[in-house]
Amino acid sequence: MSFEVNGANFPQTPRAGQCLRTFLRELGHFGVKKGCDAGDCGACTVLLDGEPVHSCLIPAFRAEGRAITTIEGLGDEHGAHPMQQAFLDAQGFQCGFCTAGMILTCASLNQAQRTDLGAALKGNICRCTGYRSIEDAIQGKTNVEERVEAGGAFGRSLPAPAGPDVVRGMARYTFDTEIDNLLHIKLLRSPHAHARIVAIDRSAAMAVPGVHAILTHEDAPSVLFSTARHEKDWMDPEDTRILDDVVRFIGQKVAAVVAESEGAAEEACRRLKVDYEILPALIDPEQAMAPGAPLVHPDRTSANRVADAQRNLVAETHGEFGDVASALAASAVTYEATFHSHRVQHAALETHGGLAWLDEAGVLNVRTSTQVPFLTRRALSDIFQLPMDKVRVFCERVGGGFGGKQEMFVEDILALAALRTGRPVKLELTREEQFIATSTRHPMRVHIKAGADADGKLTALQLDVLSNTGAYGNHGGSVMFHAVSESIAVYNCPNKRVDGFVVYTNTVPAGAFRGYGLPQTLIAVEAAIDELARQLGISPYDMRRRNIVKPGDPMLSPPESDYHDVLYGSYGLDQCIDLVERAMQVDQPQPELSPEWLTGDGIALTMIDTVPPAGHIADAMIALNDDGGFDLTVGTAEFGNGTSTVHRQIAATVLATTVDRIRLRQSDTAHGGHDTGAYGSTGTFVAGKATQAAAMQLAAELKVAAANAWLCDAGTCTLEGEFVVSGVRRISFTELAKLARESGRPLVAHGNSEGTPRSVGFNVQGFRIAVNKGTGEIRILRSVQAADAGVVANPMQCRGQVEGGVAQALGAALYEEMVIDANGRVTNPKFRDYHLPSFADVPRTDVLFAETSDTIGPLGAKSMSESPYNPVAAALGNAIADATGIRFTAPPFKPDRLFPALHEKFGD
């Protein structure tokens, strides 16, 4: 057989049953991505005779004799295709994993299709951007500033350095490489929610040709650890093993098969015979706390950082300031209700996975899709008792994270298999595995009591939170502590009480997710503020103005924290409220609605600490090159959060050069130094400060080098446009590099940041919506978010982070939901049944920035990747209540959930 791919002929014959996606990747066309293998996401889109198709659904043999175009072949010898250039000009991507498929679909659209992009793009999903920048690309809008003067990079809308590679399909993600002698791993997973493994018969499985090893709990270290990765190990319980003899949720890994091919490994998994002793399972978190309930981890103790295993409690917190009960009794108005949040999947388009091998020096190399390469290296070193210098963990470009890759779900199995076989190994989770076996947002029950006096001043706030951490406690305690902290610390109130519980159940584990607990509690807190305002006849905006913290006010949530390093680095919350109120008052054309539609407005606000407590470390190094450019090395990872762009902007600004002169190396433990990881709103705020410190130190070294050459005082020297200047004397960076080389003393500087003191970010979300009282359908008529990001490092990029956060949060608020049945099984483990937001689902969000400058962050900036998500569901819930007069307390706000209450109130 022969295939024409990008104008070249390939005489290969595909394997029986092979899809076009895997065939093209085996031919080296790595721009064809795997996102779902079910035709749901479009990451694998190629053009077949000019028409876009999902290559995962096309048998490879059916493409014989047809012209196949992948993203690598879209351009020509003259350069990029116009659509590739349009995506560059508009920066229509963030992580970029979906971009190749998206560009190919967009390039094929005719004029008629461009008039209905919702229909035209329904087969391509983007989890990062919120689609506005993609629409800009299709419409030919330019969002980037290409030419910026030396030293003027910070605060400008500069493009991502990886952009040209992303749009051409040349950016390399985890599996975009060829490794000789590679073995493949497939995992046998538990069909039971709770069971003890009595025996595993491997004989039939080992008889499958190509099988090299079958690894079970008998082959793995018995070390307990947490899949969660934090700088401080005490933040997470030690309750997990690589492979365990007790399975605690449906989908937990039981055995790993290592074989010559994925097919052989899958067949061996089917032939494994496992005898289970079925144990009682807990699905409901309320029942898990009840006296006499079965125990999920009966042998864990406080030494494992589990609060009370005999009550299935991972963690708990209790505290009170003042006297809440008395304050509520004396209040002019009160509000009390119980809210429930649900499980949501991160749905990063690149699933968890990695490659591992031993090099000639005996170093274990792990190439993986992670937000935390340095912390993962430390964990692997501990588990396998390897010296740190014998473990290297690194990531290429990462296809989305959202907190889900602040975990170690695959690297431990990869390391075990590589060490046992001595061969390079690969493990790539399927989309179903991503749903049933990684982590989700923590479902929570939140009971709130709140009171206010006749003037609208809060008198009492009380939260009672029950968080379901699932079968393992990764992030359980820290998510709950975060959930009950800033959500009420943002309000001045003399009487506050918090009771929080995190419980084990025999369900898929929960973990870190964008917002880290705040979205679950904010929907209750912000509803209470609105309901108190309604009772008092005060506008929701004024109610918040009367009660929000202001500079000088303590930010308090009980119990008293051990960490007192959170400061008002900048304060723009008042501006954010004003910006949203003014924007919502502006008259805009509205769709004509029939009488069945009810309209309403809603707002919500949030405050977030920009760094986790107890330290978050980042190192950076920068060196002057012979050509007068600079090599910048940082540890933080790039997964659409934009840190690669911002770090170059910081260094270029400090060193009075342009960003093209800053060459970046990142996210590789072999480069030295340490970086806690890209999570907790730290990629800019902490790692960026390390870059600033290194650049400032090198700037000082450049001045000293010039002063030594001139025999003058370094204090008279300044950096201007890639020169050091002192009076009329000028010496270029290139000349300084030559002098340094000749003297044998290269110009290199290091910088460090330890994540303290911490600052706070603020966001306010406003919605105008319409609700159909006959069907429960919701239409979003207006979406506005104002953000205090300090000095905005890259306005285009930061706007995209806000838009993407709003879009992702709307998906969770309106329809995304992982459904778990009474036996603990995830019943919708694929995109088709989960409903990720597509282009047609996401409204335009107006993004407004407060004018502030953070005194702590790098060059006045603070992070804005995580916090835009937080107020969205709360604001939407308030808008629905304003429109209908009904307070719905459990997202997602699907029509079938709203209909019964609407029908009861309004009839037919």
PERARA-V426805 format. One record per backbone hydrogen bond with DSSP energy under -1.0 kcal/mol. CO is the residue of the C=O (numbers start at 1). NH is the residue of the N-H. E is the energy in kcal/mol with one decimal. If there is no record, write none. Layout:
# PERARA-V426805
co & nh & e
CO & NH & E
CO & NH & E
This chain:
# PERARA-V426805
co & nh & e
3 & 10 & -2.8
4 & 68 & -2.4
5 & 8 & -2.0
8 & 5 & -3.0
10 & 3 & -2.6
15 & 18 & -2.2
18 & 60 & -2.7
19 & 23 & -1.7
20 & 24 & -2.6
21 & 25 & -2.1
22 & 26 & -2.1
23 & 27 & -1.1
24 & 29 & -2.2
25 & 28 & -1.7
28 & 30 & -1.4
29 & 32 & -1.5
41 & 125 & -3.0
42 & 45 & -1.7
43 & 33 & -1.6
46 & 53 & -2.6
47 & 69 & -2.6
48 & 51 & -1.5
51 & 48 & -3.1
53 & 46 & -2.0
54 & 57 & -1.9
55 & 21 & -1.4
58 & 20 & -2.9
59 & 62 & -1.6
60 & 63 & -1.9
61 & 64 & -1.3
63 & 66 & -1.9
67 & 49 & -3.2
68 & 6 & -3.2
69 & 47 & -2.7
70 & 73 & -1.4
71 & 74 & -1.2
76 & 79 & -1.9
79 & 76 & -2.2
81 & 85 & -2.4
82 & 86 & -2.2
83 & 87 & -2.1
84 & 88 & -1.6
85 & 89 & -2.8
86 & 90 & -2.3
87 & 92 & -2.0
89 & 143 & -2.7
89 & 144 & -1.5
91 & 93 & -1.1
98 & 102 & -2.3
99 & 103 & -3.0
100 & 104 & -2.1
101 & 105 & -2.0
102 & 106 & -2.7
103 & 107 & -2.9
106 & 109 & -1.2
110 & 114 & -1.8
112 & 115 & -1.0
113 & 116 & -1.5
116 & 120 & -2.3
117 & 121 & -2.5
119 & 122 & -1.0
121 & 124 & -1.9
131 & 135 & -2.4
132 & 136 & -2.3
133 & 137 & -1.9
134 & 138 & -2.1
135 & 139 & -2.1
136 & 141 & -3.0
137 & 140 & -1.3
149 & 152 & -2.4
153 & 156 & -1.7
156 & 158 & -1.8
157 & 145 & -3.0
160 & 163 & -1.7
162 & 166 & -2.6
163 & 167 & -2.5
165 & 170 & -2.8
165 & 171 & -1.4
166 & 169 & -1.1
172 & 397 & -2.1
173 & 176 & -1.7
175 & 177 & -1.8
183 & 426 & -1.6
184 & 259 & -2.7
186 & 257 & -3.0
188 & 254 & -3.6
188 & 255 & -1.3
190 & 251 & -1.5
194 & 279 & -2.5
195 & 247 & -2.7
196 & 277 & -3.0
199 & 275 & -2.9
201 & 273 & -1.8
202 & 206 & -2.9
205 & 208 & -1.5
208 & 211 & -1.9
210 & 260 & -1.8
213 & 258 & -3.0
215 & 256 & -2.5
216 & 219 & -1.9
225 & 239 & -1.1
225 & 240 & -2.2
227 & 408 & -1.4
232 & 235 & -1.6
233 & 236 & -1.8
237 & 239 & -1.1
240 & 225 & -2.3
245 & 197 & -3.3
247 & 195 & -2.2
249 & 252 & -2.0
252 & 190 & -2.8
255 & 188 & -2.7
256 & 215 & -3.2
257 & 186 & -2.0
258 & 212 & -3.2
258 & 213 & -1.8
259 & 184 & -3.5
261 & 265 & -2.1
262 & 266 & -2.7
263 & 267 & -2.3
264 & 268 & -2.3
265 & 269 & -2.0
266 & 270 & -1.9
267 & 271 & -1.3
273 & 201 & -3.2
275 & 198 & -3.0
275 & 199 & -1.2
277 & 196 & -2.7
282 & 506 & -3.7
284 & 288 & -1.7
285 & 289 & -1.1
290 & 293 & -1.8
297 & 300 & -1.6
301 & 304 & -1.5
301 & 306 & -1.5
302 & 305 & -1.8
304 & 238 & -2.9
308 & 311 & -1.7
308 & 313 & -2.7
309 & 312 & -1.1
312 & 504 & -2.4
313 & 308 & -2.5
314 & 307 & -2.3
315 & 502 & -2.5
317 & 500 & -3.1
319 & 498 & -2.7
321 & 496 & -1.7
323 & 327 & -2.1
324 & 328 & -2.7
325 & 329 & -2.0
326 & 330 & -1.5
333 & 452 & -2.1
335 & 450 & -2.5
337 & 448 & -2.7
339 & 446 & -3.1
343 & 818 & -2.1
344 & 441 & -2.1
352 & 429 & -2.5
353 & 369 & -1.8
354 & 427 & -2.3
355 & 367 & -2.7
356 & 425 & -2.7
357 & 365 & -3.4
359 & 362 & -2.1
363 & 359 & -2.1
364 & 392 & -3.2
365 & 357 & -2.0
366 & 394 & -2.4
367 & 355 & -2.8
368 & 370 & -1.1
371 & 678 & -2.1
372 & 376 & -2.0
373 & 377 & -2.1
374 & 378 & -1.9
375 & 379 & -2.0
376 & 380 & -2.6
377 & 381 & -2.5
378 & 382 & -2.0
379 & 383 & -2.8
380 & 384 & -2.4
381 & 386 & -1.8
387 & 390 & -2.2
388 & 391 & -1.5
390 & 364 & -2.9
392 & 366 & -2.5
393 & 669 & -2.2
394 & 368 & -2.3
398 & 400 & -1.8
399 & 350 & -2.0
401 & 404 & -1.9
402 & 514 & -1.9
403 & 406 & -1.7
405 & 371 & -2.7
406 & 229 & -1.7
410 & 414 & -2.4
411 & 415 & -2.3
412 & 416 & -2.3
413 & 417 & -2.6
414 & 418 & -2.5
415 & 419 & -2.6
416 & 420 & -2.2
417 & 421 & -2.5
418 & 422 & -2.2
424 & 183 & -2.7
425 & 356 & -2.1
426 & 185 & -2.6
427 & 354 & -2.4
430 & 434 & -1.9
431 & 435 & -1.5
432 & 436 & -2.5
433 & 437 & -2.4
440 & 511 & -2.8
443 & 468 & -2.6
444 & 341 & -2.8
445 & 466 & -2.5
446 & 339 & -3.3
447 & 464 & -2.4
448 & 337 & -1.8
449 & 462 & -2.6
450 & 335 & -2.4
451 & 459 & -2.8
451 & 460 & -1.4
452 & 332 & -1.2
452 & 333 & -1.9
453 & 456 & -2.0
457 & 453 & -2.5
460 & 451 & -2.1
461 & 497 & -2.2
462 & 449 & -2.0
463 & 499 & -2.2
464 & 447 & -3.0
465 & 501 & -2.3
466 & 445 & -2.6
467 & 503 & -2.7
469 & 510 & -2.1
470 & 505 & -1.5
473 & 476 & -2.2
475 & 479 & -2.7
476 & 480 & -1.8
477 & 481 & -2.6
478 & 482 & -2.1
479 & 483 & -2.4
480 & 484 & -1.7
482 & 485 & -1.1
485 & 488 & -1.5
485 & 489 & -2.4
486 & 490 & -1.3
488 & 491 & -1.4
490 & 549 & -2.5
495 & 461 & -1.9
496 & 321 & -3.2
497 & 463 & -2.4
498 & 319 & -2.1
499 & 465 & -3.0
500 & 317 & -2.3
501 & 467 & -3.3
502 & 314 & -2.8
502 & 315 & -1.0
503 & 469 & -2.3
505 & 507 & -1.4
507 & 471 & -2.2
513 & 516 & -3.8
515 & 518 & -1.6
517 & 521 & -1.2
518 & 522 & -2.9
519 & 523 & -1.2
521 & 525 & -2.5
522 & 526 & -2.9
524 & 528 & -2.1
525 & 529 & -2.0
526 & 530 & -1.8
527 & 531 & -2.7
528 & 532 & -2.4
529 & 533 & -2.1
530 & 534 & -2.5
531 & 535 & -2.0
532 & 536 & -1.6
533 & 538 & -2.5
539 & 543 & -2.6
540 & 544 & -1.4
541 & 545 & -2.3
542 & 546 & -2.1
544 & 547 & -1.2
544 & 548 & -2.2
547 & 492 & -3.5
550 & 553 & -3.1
565 & 758 & -2.8
567 & 569 & -1.7
569 & 855 & -2.3
572 & 576 & -2.4
573 & 577 & -2.2
574 & 578 & -2.1
575 & 579 & -3.0
576 & 580 & -2.3
577 & 581 & -2.4
578 & 582 & -2.6
579 & 583 & -2.2
580 & 584 & -2.5
581 & 585 & -1.1
594 & 597 & -2.1
596 & 773 & -2.7
598 & 771 & -3.2
600 & 769 & -2.7
602 & 767 & -2.7
604 & 765 & -2.6
606 & 763 & -2.0
608 & 761 & -2.7
617 & 676 & -3.2
618 & 753 & -2.3
620 & 751 & -2.7
621 & 633 & -3.3
622 & 749 & -2.6
623 & 631 & -2.3
625 & 628 & -1.8
629 & 625 & -3.3
630 & 663 & -3.2
631 & 623 & -2.0
632 & 665 & -2.9
633 & 621 & -2.1
638 & 398 & -2.0
642 & 646 & -1.9
643 & 647 & -2.8
644 & 648 & -1.2
645 & 649 & -1.9
646 & 650 & -2.6
647 & 651 & -2.3
648 & 652 & -2.7
649 & 653 & -2.1
650 & 654 & -2.3
651 & 655 & -2.2
652 & 657 & -2.5
656 & 722 & -1.9
657 & 151 & -3.0
658 & 661 & -2.0
659 & 662 & -1.8
661 & 630 & -3.1
663 & 632 & -3.3
665 & 634 & -2.6
667 & 395 & -2.1
668 & 671 & -1.8
669 & 672 & -1.3
674 & 619 & -1.7
677 & 679 & -1.4
682 & 686 & -2.0
682 & 687 & -1.9
686 & 690 & -1.7
687 & 691 & -2.1
688 & 692 & -2.5
689 & 693 & -2.7
690 & 694 & -2.4
691 & 695 & -2.6
692 & 696 & -2.7
693 & 697 & -2.1
694 & 698 & -2.3
695 & 699 & -2.5
696 & 700 & -2.0
697 & 701 & -2.0
698 & 702 & -2.6
699 & 703 & -2.0
700 & 704 & -2.2
701 & 705 & -2.6
702 & 706 & -2.3
703 & 707 & -2.7
704 & 708 & -2.6
705 & 709 & -1.6
706 & 710 & -1.9
707 & 711 & -1.5
707 & 712 & -2.1
713 & 716 & -1.9
714 & 717 & -1.7
718 & 725 & -3.2
722 & 733 & -1.8
723 & 720 & -2.7
724 & 731 & -2.1
725 & 718 & -2.4
726 & 729 & -2.1
729 & 726 & -2.2
731 & 724 & -2.9
732 & 736 & -2.1
733 & 737 & -2.3
734 & 738 & -1.8
735 & 739 & -2.3
736 & 740 & -2.5
737 & 741 & -2.3
738 & 742 & -2.4
739 & 743 & -1.7
740 & 745 & -1.9
746 & 748 & -1.0
747 & 624 & -2.5
749 & 622 & -2.5
751 & 620 & -2.5
753 & 618 & -2.4
754 & 616 & -1.4
758 & 567 & -3.2
759 & 610 & -2.5
761 & 608 & -2.2
762 & 788 & -2.8
763 & 606 & -2.2
764 & 786 & -2.6
765 & 604 & -1.6
766 & 784 & -2.6
767 & 602 & -2.2
768 & 781 & -2.5
768 & 782 & -1.9
769 & 600 & -1.9
770 & 779 & -2.8
771 & 598 & -2.9
772 & 776 & -3.2
777 & 772 & -2.7
779 & 770 & -2.6
782 & 768 & -2.2
783 & 846 & -2.8
784 & 766 & -3.3
785 & 848 & -2.5
786 & 764 & -2.4
787 & 850 & -2.6
789 & 862 & -1.7
793 & 155 & -2.2
794 & 798 & -3.1
795 & 799 & -2.4
796 & 800 & -1.7
797 & 801 & -1.7
798 & 802 & -2.1
799 & 803 & -2.7
800 & 804 & -2.6
801 & 805 & -2.2
802 & 806 & -2.5
803 & 807 & -2.4
804 & 808 & -2.5
805 & 809 & -2.2
806 & 810 & -2.5
807 & 811 & -1.9
808 & 812 & -1.6
809 & 813 & -2.3
810 & 814 & -2.3
811 & 815 & -2.3
811 & 816 & -3.6
813 & 893 & -3.4
819 & 827 & -2.8
821 & 824 & -2.0
825 & 821 & -2.5
828 & 830 & -1.1
830 & 833 & -1.0
831 & 834 & -1.4
831 & 835 & -1.8
838 & 841 & -1.4
846 & 785 & -2.9
848 & 787 & -2.5
850 & 852 & -1.0
857 & 860 & -1.6
858 & 861 & -2.0
860 & 791 & -3.2
860 & 854 & -2.7
866 & 869 & -1.2
867 & 870 & -1.2
869 & 872 & -1.2
871 & 875 & -2.5
872 & 876 & -2.5
873 & 877 & -2.6
874 & 878 & -2.0
875 & 879 & -2.1
876 & 880 & -2.4
877 & 881 & -2.0
878 & 882 & -2.2
879 & 883 & -2.2
880 & 884 & -2.7
881 & 885 & -2.4
889 & 340 & -2.3
892 & 894 & -2.0
894 & 897 & -1.0
894 & 898 & -2.0
895 & 899 & -2.6
898 & 902 & -2.2
899 & 903 & -3.3
900 & 904 & -2.2
901 & 905 & -1.9
902 & 906 & -3.3
903 & 907 & -2.1
